[in-house]
Amino acid sequence: MTPEEEAQARTRRLPDIVGPGLRVLFCGINPGLLSAYRGEHFARPGNRFWPALHASGFTPRRYAPAEQHGALALGFGLTNLAGRATARADELAGEELVAGGARLAAKVARYEPRWLAVLGVSAYRVAFADRHAAVGPQQRTLGATRVWVLPSPSGLNAHWPPAALAAEFARLHAAAFPGAPGVHPGGVHPGDVKGARPPAV
């Protein structure tokens, strides 16, 4: 991106892809600069979100970020904890995450997805004041909506390699779509990856 494009990205907000009747509402931490500039969730080439969705069975093929509106037909939506676009999520202040958690809870109350999947355990701990949270399903619920914390799919998250990330997504898929095929050819089942659940980061 050029400096001019980055400056524009910092002033933009990334619209939600959300509606009623969702099996899963995926919630990122906040938009990256490229995502905000393009208006596409998880648009950075090194981000593993879209590959993990396909490998775990959420999409029938690997979707490009520009195809994000197809998510609703597949039963899932996309939002973010914080709306401000940054180059890195650690540029956000804790107060932004806490405020984002309150907005997210209101959004969940409005749309009532079966599952809320927060992509980033550290951000979840701050946003929901739960310092002991770990990756996986949570005891907390938001009304009738259950909560699952997933690892951040950012390429900077070296603690979760692609296969382990996809395996955790597959665990959520199995819970959200019981009885549905868990993976597509070339994908992974939750138990297929030895040590598929590294320490939460």
C-alpha positions in Angstrom: 0.0 0.0 0.0 1.1 3.5 -0.7 1.3 6.1 2.2 -1.8 7.8 0.7 -3.7 4.5 0.7 -2.7 3.8 4.3 -3.9 7.2 5.3 -7.2 6.6 3.7 -7.5 3.2 5.3 -7.1 4.7 8.8 -10.3 6.8 8.2 -12.5 4.0 6.9 -14.7 1.5 8.7 -15.2 -2.1 7.6 -18.9 -3.0 7.3 -20.2 -6.0 9.1 -21.4 -9.1 7.2 -24.2 -10.0 9.5 -27.9 -11.0 9.6 -30.4 -13.1 11.6 -30.3 -16.9 11.8 -26.5 -17.4 11.7 -24.8 -20.5 13.0 -21.6 -18.6 13.7 -20.7 -14.9 13.9 -16.9 -14.6 13.6 -15.4 -11.6 15.3 -12.0 -10.4 14.4 -10.0 -8.0 16.6 -10.0 -5.0 14.3 -9.5 -4.4 10.6 -6.0 -4.3 9.1 -5.2 -1.4 6.9 -5.6 -3.4 3.7 -9.0 -4.8 4.8 -10.2 -1.3 5.7 -9.0 0.1 2.4 -10.6 -2.6 0.3 -13.7 -3.1 2.4 -13.0 -6.8 2.8 -12.6 -8.8 5.9 -9.2 -10.6 6.4 -7.9 -9.2 3.1 -4.2 -9.4 3.9 -2.6 -12.2 1.8 -0.8 -13.7 4.9 -3.9 -14.0 6.9 -5.0 -17.6 7.4 -8.8 -17.0 8.0 -10.2 -17.9 4.6 -7.9 -20.9 4.2 -8.8 -22.2 7.7 -12.5 -21.8 6.9 -12.2 -24.0 3.8 -9.9 -26.6 5.5 -12.4 -26.9 8.4 -15.6 -27.3 6.3 -17.2 -23.8 6.6 -16.8 -23.1 2.9 -17.0 -25.6 0.0 -13.8 -24.1 -1.5 -11.3 -21.4 -0.6 -13.1 -18.1 -0.8 -11.3 -14.9 -1.7 -12.0 -11.9 0.7 -13.9 -10.2 -2.2 -16.4 -13.1 -1.9 -17.2 -12.3 1.8 -20.9 -11.6 1.2 -21.3 -15.3 0.3 -20.8 -16.0 4.0 -24.4 -15.4 5.0 -25.7 -18.1 2.7 -23.3 -20.5 4.4 -24.6 -19.7 7.8 -21.9 -17.4 9.2 -21.2 -13.7 9.5 -18.2 -11.4 10.1 -17.6 -8.5 12.4 -14.8 -6.9 14.6 -14.3 -6.0 18.2 -12.9 -2.6 17.4 -13.7 -0.6 14.3 -10.4 1.4 14.0 -8.1 0.1 11.3 -4.4 -0.4 12.3 -1.3 -2.0 10.9 -1.2 -4.4 14.0 -3.8 -5.3 16.5 -1.5 -4.4 19.4 -1.9 -0.7 18.4 -5.3 -0.8 20.0 -5.8 0.5 23.6 -7.5 -1.8 26.1 -10.3 0.7 26.4 -11.1 0.2 22.7 -11.4 -3.5 23.2 -13.6 -3.1 26.3 -15.9 -0.7 24.5 -15.9 -3.1 21.5 -16.9 -6.0 23.8 -20.0 -4.0 24.9 -20.9 -3.2 21.3 -20.4 -6.8 20.3 -22.7 -8.0 23.1 -25.4 -5.7 21.9 -24.9 -7.0 18.3 -25.2 -10.5 19.5 -28.4 -9.7 21.4 -29.8 -8.2 18.2 -29.0 -11.0 15.7 -28.8 -14.0 18.1 -26.3 -16.2 16.3 -25.9 -19.7 17.8 -22.2 -19.2 18.3 -20.0 -16.1 18.7 -16.4 -17.0 17.6 -13.9 -14.4 18.8 -10.6 -14.6 16.9 -7.9 -13.9 19.4 -7.7 -15.0 23.0 -5.8 -12.1 24.3 -8.3 -9.6 22.9 -11.2 -11.7 24.3 -9.6 -11.6 27.7 -9.5 -7.9 27.7 -12.8 -7.2 26.1 -14.8 -9.5 28.4 -12.7 -9.2 31.6 -11.8 -12.9 31.6 -8.1 -13.2 32.1 -8.2 -17.0 32.4 -10.0 -17.6 29.1 -8.4 -20.2 26.8 -8.9 -21.2 23.2 -12.1 -23.3 22.8 -15.7 -23.1 24.0 -16.4 -20.8 27.0 -18.7 -21.2 30.0 -19.9 -17.6 29.3 -23.0 -17.1 27.1 -24.5 -14.0 25.7 -28.2 -14.6 26.0 -28.8 -17.8 24.1 -25.5 -17.4 22.1 -22.6 -19.6 23.1 -19.1 -18.3 22.8 -16.0 -19.9 21.3 -12.5 -18.4 21.4 -10.4 -19.1 18.4 -6.7 -18.3 17.8 -5.9 -15.2 15.8 -5.5 -16.2 12.1 -3.0 -13.5 11.6 0.2 -14.6 9.9 2.0 -13.0 12.8 0.6 -15.7 15.2 3.4 -18.2 14.9 2.1 -20.2 17.9 -0.7 -21.7 15.7 0.5 -23.1 12.4 -2.1 -23.5 9.6 -2.9 -27.2 10.3 -3.5 -26.6 14.0 -5.5 -23.4 13.3 -7.7 -25.4 10.8 -8.2 -28.1 13.4 -9.5 -25.6 15.9 -11.9 -24.2 13.3 -13.0 -27.7 12.6 -13.9 -28.2 16.3 -16.2 -25.2 16.1 -17.7 -26.4 12.8 -18.6 -29.7 14.4 -20.3 -27.9 17.2 -22.1 -25.4 15.0 -23.1 -27.8 12.2 -23.6 -31.1 13.9 -23.9 -34.0 11.5 -22.5 -32.0 8.6 -19.2 -33.0 6.9 -16.4 -31.6 9.0 -13.9 -31.0 6.2 -13.4 -30.9 2.5 -10.8 -32.7 0.5 -7.4 -31.6 1.7 -8.8 -30.3 5.0 -8.2 -31.6 8.5 -10.3 -33.2 11.2 -9.8 -31.9 14.8 -8.0 -35.1 15.8 -5.9 -35.4 12.8 -3.2 -33.0 13.9 -0.9 -34.2 16.6 -0.6 -31.5 19.2 -3.3 -29.5 17.4 -4.0 -27.3 20.4 -0.8 -25.4 21.3 -0.7 -23.2 24.4 -3.2 -20.4 24.0 -1.7 -17.1 22.7 
